[in-house]
Amino acid sequence: MGREFASAAARWMHLPGLEVRPAIVALCDTNVALHSWYRENIAGLSQVTDDYRAVLANPAVDAVYVAVPHHLHAEIYCAAIKAGKQLMGEKPFGIDRPANKAILEATRQHPNVFVRCSSESPFFPGMQRLCEMIEQNAFGQIIEANTGFLHSSDLDPGKPMNWKRTIEFNGEYGVLGDLGMHALHVPLRAGWRAQNVRAVLSNIMKHRPDGGGKLVPCATWDNGVLLMETIDPGTGEPFPWTVKLQRIAPGHKNTWYTEILGTRASVRWSSENPRLLQVMHYVPGGRQAWEHIQTGYEPAFPTITGPIFEFGFSDSILQMWAAFLYELAQRKPLKRFAGCVTPEETAVSHEIFTAALESQRHGVTVTLGH
């Protein structure tokens, strides 16, 4: 993901009118084999190291992007905040709830440091239109909602073990910590608050090759389904919210999706066909028909690309970074659903994930405390 950010920074000319722009001056990567790629592709890169402390000590560095295994989140995020560096960190913002609380305490002790968490999905144009419907309270009473993130790379039993399959480095959350924020970002920004959770978690591939010819235990959760009774802040009424997170979803490459069904309107969007937004508006007694709307290149932050063209993953990364730097400079997001995940939203995600582990452990529905 560091190279994705470097690529986005190189494309900043796509964002006319955005007054702030990044300049990458330092790099830390423990994989020294990648250092040459950064040196060859980033003009102005003056520091390359394998020690993050050296970057945090560099007075030329104003902000840092940290993408490391989950067990290092609390250590490095807190160090960056205490060093006064503006921070974009990767999900889940701590290997577990205590680690997340430590990060949030650091943000409270350093309120002038701007801190956000990475999540790209709301920046697809179809999702921006869906979010406009949330802003407009278009749904009436919400009947149900379904969000998720699916991919299939772990279906291959020959895929070698890596840190995301190891509790020591990835955490007990497993797939929840790895993919969960993608499915929670928009609902949490919408103000949905789950009251309880019933989770079914699956460890499908219990062993994987270690790269040296041996099979080793793979103890993390591959798939998870969460069913939550949730309150709609617009009506005060409860509705079921189902979150599906799967590293083993046959046939899926990298599929985000959101579906909201309501008494006045319903909507569906999926990155499986990212141009397509399905919308149904309903008048009592009237026809129930889904519109299939082709969305174009119409993101939150205007670019030089015309609206007739298609929008993709690298574009969502560029938009996310535009959102981070815009809010850093302006101290407010461009609009409600064009902002990155806040530390407080990560805390809610950790409450949900911790309750999901308890639900799986005891086979019960767990009440959330808020």
C-alpha positions as CSV (number, residue, x, y, z in Angstrom):
1,M,0.0,0.0,0.0
2,G,3.0,2.3,0.4
3,R,3.6,2.0,-3.4
4,E,-0.1,2.7,-4.0
5,F,0.3,6.0,-2.1
6,A,3.4,6.9,-3.9
7,S,1.6,6.3,-7.2
8,A,-1.3,8.5,-6.0
9,A,1.0,11.3,-5.1
10,A,2.6,11.1,-8.6
11,R,-0.9,11.5,-10.1
12,W,-1.8,14.6,-8.0
13,M,-2.0,16.7,-11.2
14,H,-5.4,14.9,-11.7
15,L,-6.8,17.0,-8.9
16,P,-7.1,20.6,-10.3
17,G,-8.1,23.1,-7.7
18,L,-7.0,21.2,-4.7
19,E,-4.7,23.6,-2.9
20,V,-2.8,21.1,-0.8
21,R,-0.5,18.4,-2.3
22,P,1.8,15.8,-0.8
23,A,5.6,15.6,-1.2
24,I,7.2,12.3,-0.3
25,V,10.5,13.1,1.4
26,A,11.1,9.9,3.6
27,L,10.6,6.2,3.4
28,C,10.8,3.4,6.0
29,D,10.5,-0.2,4.9
30,T,12.0,-3.2,6.6
31,N,12.0,-4.9,3.1
32,V,15.2,-3.3,1.9
33,A,14.7,-5.0,-1.5
34,L,12.0,-2.4,-2.2
35,H,14.1,0.6,-1.4
36,S,15.4,0.8,-5.0
37,W,11.9,1.0,-6.4
38,Y,11.1,4.1,-4.2
39,R,14.4,5.7,-5.0
40,E,13.9,5.2,-8.7
41,N,10.3,6.5,-8.8
42,I,10.0,9.3,-6.2
43,A,11.8,12.6,-7.0
44,G,12.7,14.4,-3.8
45,L,13.0,11.3,-1.6
46,S,15.8,12.3,0.7
47,Q,15.6,9.7,3.5
48,V,15.4,5.9,3.0
49,T,15.6,3.7,6.1
50,D,14.4,0.5,7.8
51,D,13.9,2.2,11.2
52,Y,10.6,4.1,11.6
53,R,12.2,6.1,14.5
54,A,14.5,7.8,12.1
55,V,11.5,9.0,10.0
56,L,9.7,10.3,13.1
57,A,12.9,12.2,14.1
58,N,13.1,13.9,10.7
59,P,12.0,17.5,11.0
60,A,11.2,17.6,7.3
61,V,8.4,15.1,7.8
62,D,5.0,16.6,8.6
63,A,2.8,13.6,8.2
64,V,3.2,9.8,7.9
65,Y,1.3,6.9,6.4
66,V,1.8,3.7,8.4
67,A,1.0,0.3,6.9
68,V,2.4,-2.4,9.2
69,P,1.2,-5.7,10.6
70,H,-1.5,-5.2,13.3
71,H,0.7,-6.1,16.3
72,L,2.8,-3.0,15.6
73,H,-0.1,-0.5,15.3
74,A,-0.2,0.7,18.9
75,E,3.6,1.1,19.1
76,I,4.1,3.0,15.9
77,Y,0.9,4.9,15.7
78,C,1.4,6.2,19.3
79,A,5.0,7.1,18.6
80,A,4.0,9.0,15.5
81,I,1.3,10.9,17.4
82,K,3.6,11.7,20.3
83,A,6.2,12.9,17.7
84,G,3.6,15.4,16.4
85,K,3.3,13.8,13.0
86,Q,-0.1,13.9,11.3
87,L,-1.1,10.2,10.8
88,M,-2.9,8.1,8.3
89,G,-2.9,4.5,9.7
90,E,-4.2,1.3,8.3
91,K,-7.1,-0.7,9.7
92,P,-8.0,-2.0,12.2
93,F,-6.1,0.6,14.2
94,G,-4.7,-1.8,16.8
95,I,-4.5,-5.5,17.0
96,D,-7.2,-5.6,19.7
97,R,-9.4,-3.3,21.7
98,P,-6.8,-2.5,24.4
99,A,-4.3,-1.5,21.6
100,N,-7.0,0.7,20.0
101,K,-7.7,2.4,23.3
102,A,-4.0,3.2,23.7
103,I,-4.0,4.8,20.2
104,L,-7.1,6.8,21.0
105,E,-5.6,8.0,24.4
106,A,-2.6,9.2,22.4
107,T,-4.9,11.2,20.2
108,R,-6.6,12.8,23.2
109,Q,-3.3,13.7,24.7
110,H,-2.2,15.4,21.4
111,P,-5.4,17.0,20.0
112,N,-3.5,19.1,17.5
113,V,-2.3,16.0,15.6
114,F,-4.7,15.0,12.8
115,V,-5.3,11.2,12.8
116,R,-7.3,9.1,10.4
117,C,-7.7,5.5,9.3
118,S,-7.6,4.2,5.7
119,S,-10.7,3.0,3.8
120,E,-11.3,3.6,0.1
121,S,-14.8,2.2,-0.7
122,P,-16.9,5.3,-0.1
123,F,-15.0,7.2,-2.7
124,F,-16.4,5.2,-5.7
125,P,-18.9,7.5,-7.5
126,G,-21.7,4.9,-7.0
127,M,-21.1,4.8,-3.3
128,Q,-21.1,8.6,-3.2
129,R,-24.6,8.6,-4.7
130,L,-25.7,6.0,-2.2
131,C,-24.3,8.2,0.6
132,E,-26.3,11.2,-0.8
133,M,-29.5,9.1,-0.3
134,I,-28.5,8.5,3.3
135,E,-27.9,12.3,3.7
136,Q,-31.4,12.9,2.2
137,N,-33.1,10.3,4.6
138,A,-34.5,8.9,1.4
139,F,-35.2,5.4,2.6
140,G,-38.1,6.0,4.9
141,Q,-38.0,3.3,7.6
142,I,-35.0,1.0,6.9
143,I,-36.2,-2.6,6.5
144,E,-32.7,-4.1,6.5
145,A,-29.1,-3.4,5.4
146,N,-26.3,-5.6,4.1
147,T,-22.7,-4.7,3.8
148,G,-19.6,-6.7,3.2
149,F,-16.2,-7.3,1.7
150,L,-15.4,-10.6,-0.1
151,H,-12.3,-12.0,-1.8
152,S,-11.2,-15.5,-2.7
153,S,-7.4,-15.7,-2.6
154,D,-7.3,-17.9,0.4
155,L,-9.4,-20.6,-1.3
156,D,-6.1,-22.0,-2.6
157,P,-4.9,-24.5,0.1
158,G,-1.4,-24.1,-1.4
159,K,-1.1,-20.4,-0.6
160,P,1.8,-20.0,1.8
161,M,1.3,-18.9,5.3
162,N,1.8,-15.2,6.0
163,W,1.4,-12.8,8.9
164,K,-2.3,-12.2,8.2
165,R,-2.9,-15.9,9.0
166,T,-1.1,-15.7,12.4
167,I,-2.8,-14.6,15.6
168,E,0.5,-13.2,17.0
169,F,0.7,-10.7,14.2
170,N,-2.8,-10.3,12.8
171,G,-4.7,-10.7,16.0
172,E,-7.6,-12.9,17.2
173,Y,-10.1,-10.9,15.0
174,G,-8.7,-12.6,11.9
175,V,-10.8,-11.5,8.9
176,L,-12.8,-9.0,11.0
177,G,-9.7,-6.9,11.6
178,D,-8.3,-7.3,8.2
179,L,-11.4,-6.5,6.1
180,G,-14.0,-5.2,8.6
181,M,-13.6,-1.4,8.3
182,H,-14.4,-1.6,4.6
183,A,-17.9,-2.8,5.5
184,L,-18.4,-0.5,8.5
185,H,-17.1,2.8,7.2
186,V,-20.3,4.2,5.6
187,P,-22.7,2.8,8.2
188,L,-20.6,4.2,11.1
189,R,-20.4,7.6,9.4
190,A,-24.2,7.4,8.9
191,G,-24.6,7.1,12.6
192,W,-25.9,3.6,12.7
193,R,-25.3,2.0,16.1
194,A,-25.6,-1.7,16.6
195,Q,-27.3,-2.7,19.8
196,N,-26.1,-6.3,19.8
197,V,-24.3,-8.8,17.6
198,R,-24.5,-12.5,16.8
199,A,-21.5,-13.8,15.0
200,V,-20.6,-16.9,13.1
201,L,-16.9,-17.2,12.4
202,S,-15.2,-19.9,10.3
203,N,-11.7,-21.2,10.2
204,I,-11.8,-23.1,7.0
205,M,-8.1,-23.6,6.1
206,K,-6.7,-24.9,9.4
207,H,-3.2,-25.6,8.0
208,R,-1.1,-23.9,5.3
209,P,2.4,-24.5,3.8
210,D,5.1,-22.5,5.5
211,G,7.2,-22.1,2.3
212,G,9.7,-24.7,3.4
213,G,7.7,-27.8,2.6
214,K,5.8,-28.2,6.0
215,L,2.2,-27.6,7.0
216,V,1.8,-25.2,9.9
217,P,-1.4,-24.3,11.9
218,C,-3.5,-21.5,10.6
219,A,-5.5,-20.3,13.5
220,T,-7.1,-17.0,12.3
221,W,-10.8,-16.7,11.2
222,D,-11.1,-16.9,7.4
223,N,-14.8,-15.8,7.2
224,G,-17.2,-14.0,9.4
225,V,-20.9,-13.2,9.3
226,L,-22.3,-10.7,11.8
227,L,-26.0,-10.0,12.4
228,M,-26.7,-6.9,14.4
229,E,-29.9,-5.2,15.6
230,T,-29.2,-1.6,14.7
231,I,-30.9,1.7,15.3
232,D,-31.5,4.1,12.5
233,P,-30.8,7.6,13.9
234,G,-33.2,9.2,11.4
235,T,-36.3,7.3,12.6
236,G,-35.2,5.7,15.9
237,E,-36.4,2.4,14.6
238,P,-34.4,-0.9,14.7
239,F,-33.4,-2.9,11.7
240,P,-31.2,-5.9,11.0
241,W,-27.8,-5.1,9.7
242,T,-25.8,-8.1,8.3
243,V,-22.0,-7.8,7.7
244,K,-20.3,-10.5,5.7
245,L,-16.5,-10.6,5.7
246,Q,-14.8,-13.4,3.8
247,R,-11.2,-14.2,2.7
248,I,-12.7,-17.4,1.2
249,A,-15.5,-16.3,-1.1
250,P,-15.2,-18.4,-4.3
251,G,-15.0,-16.4,-7.4
252,H,-14.7,-12.9,-5.8
253,K,-11.6,-10.9,-6.4
254,N,-12.1,-7.9,-4.2
255,T,-15.8,-7.2,-3.8
256,W,-17.2,-4.4,-1.6
257,Y,-21.0,-4.1,-1.4
258,T,-23.7,-2.1,0.3
259,E,-27.5,-2.7,0.2
260,I,-30.1,-0.7,2.0
261,L,-33.8,-1.6,1.7
262,G,-36.4,0.9,2.9
263,T,-40.1,1.6,2.9
264,R,-39.6,4.6,0.5
265,A,-36.4,3.8,-1.3
266,S,-33.9,1.0,-1.7
267,V,-30.3,1.0,-3.1
268,R,-27.6,-1.5,-4.0
269,W,-24.0,-1.0,-5.0
270,S,-21.1,-3.5,-5.5
271,S,-17.5,-3.1,-6.8
272,E,-18.3,-6.3,-8.7
273,N,-19.8,-3.9,-11.3
274,P,-18.7,-0.5,-9.9
275,R,-20.4,1.6,-12.6
276,L,-23.9,0.1,-11.7
277,L,-26.1,1.7,-9.0
278,Q,-29.4,0.0,-8.5
279,V,-32.1,2.3,-7.0
280,M,-35.8,1.8,-6.3
281,H,-38.1,4.6,-5.3
282,Y,-41.5,3.6,-4.0
283,V,-44.8,5.4,-3.7
284,P,-47.4,3.5,-1.7
285,G,-49.6,1.6,-4.1
286,G,-47.2,2.3,-7.0
287,R,-45.0,0.1,-9.1
288,Q,-42.0,-1.5,-7.5
289,A,-39.2,-1.3,-10.2
290,W,-35.4,-1.1,-9.9
291,E,-33.6,1.5,-11.9
292,H,-30.1,0.5,-13.2
293,I,-28.0,3.7,-13.3
294,Q,-24.6,3.8,-15.0
295,T,-22.4,6.0,-12.9
296,G,-19.4,7.6,-14.5
297,Y,-16.2,9.3,-13.3
298,E,-18.0,11.7,-10.9
299,P,-16.0,11.5,-7.6
300,A,-16.2,13.8,-4.6
301,F,-13.0,15.6,-5.5
302,P,-13.2,16.8,-9.2
303,T,-10.4,15.5,-11.5
304,I,-9.3,16.2,-15.1
305,T,-11.0,13.0,-16.2
306,G,-14.3,13.4,-17.9
307,P,-17.5,12.0,-16.4
308,I,-18.1,9.6,-19.3
309,F,-15.1,7.5,-18.3
310,E,-14.7,4.6,-15.8
311,F,-13.5,4.8,-12.2
312,G,-11.3,2.2,-10.6
313,F,-9.4,1.1,-7.5
314,S,-6.4,3.4,-8.0
315,D,-8.8,6.3,-8.4
316,S,-10.4,5.5,-5.1
317,I,-7.0,5.6,-3.5
318,L,-6.3,9.0,-5.0
319,Q,-9.7,10.3,-3.7
320,M,-9.0,8.9,-0.2
321,W,-5.7,10.7,-0.1
322,A,-7.3,13.9,-1.4
323,A,-9.9,13.6,1.4
324,F,-7.1,13.1,4.0
325,L,-5.1,16.1,2.9
326,Y,-8.1,18.3,2.3
327,E,-9.4,17.7,5.9
328,L,-5.9,18.1,7.3
329,A,-5.6,21.5,5.6
330,Q,-9.2,22.7,6.2
331,R,-9.9,20.9,9.5
332,K,-13.2,19.7,8.2
333,P,-14.1,17.1,5.5
334,L,-15.3,18.3,2.1
335,K,-18.7,16.7,3.0
336,R,-19.9,14.1,5.4
337,F,-19.2,11.0,3.3
338,A,-16.0,12.3,1.7
339,G,-13.8,11.9,4.8
340,C,-11.6,9.2,6.1
341,V,-12.4,7.0,9.1
342,T,-12.0,8.8,12.4
343,P,-10.3,7.3,15.5
344,E,-13.6,7.3,17.2
345,E,-15.2,5.2,14.4
346,T,-12.3,2.7,14.8
347,A,-13.2,2.4,18.5
348,V,-16.8,1.4,17.5
349,S,-15.4,-1.2,15.1
350,H,-13.3,-2.7,17.9
351,E,-16.3,-2.9,20.2
352,I,-18.2,-4.8,17.5
353,F,-15.3,-7.1,16.7
354,T,-14.6,-7.9,20.4
355,A,-18.3,-8.7,20.9
356,A,-18.3,-10.9,17.8
357,L,-15.4,-13.0,19.3
358,E,-17.4,-13.4,22.5
359,S,-20.5,-14.3,20.5
360,Q,-18.6,-17.0,18.5
361,R,-17.0,-18.3,21.7
362,H,-20.2,-18.8,23.6
363,G,-22.8,-19.2,20.7
364,V,-24.8,-16.2,22.0
365,T,-26.0,-12.8,21.1
366,V,-23.8,-10.1,22.8
367,T,-25.2,-6.7,23.8
368,L,-23.0,-3.8,22.9
369,G,-22.4,-1.1,25.5
370,H,-21.4,2.1,23.6
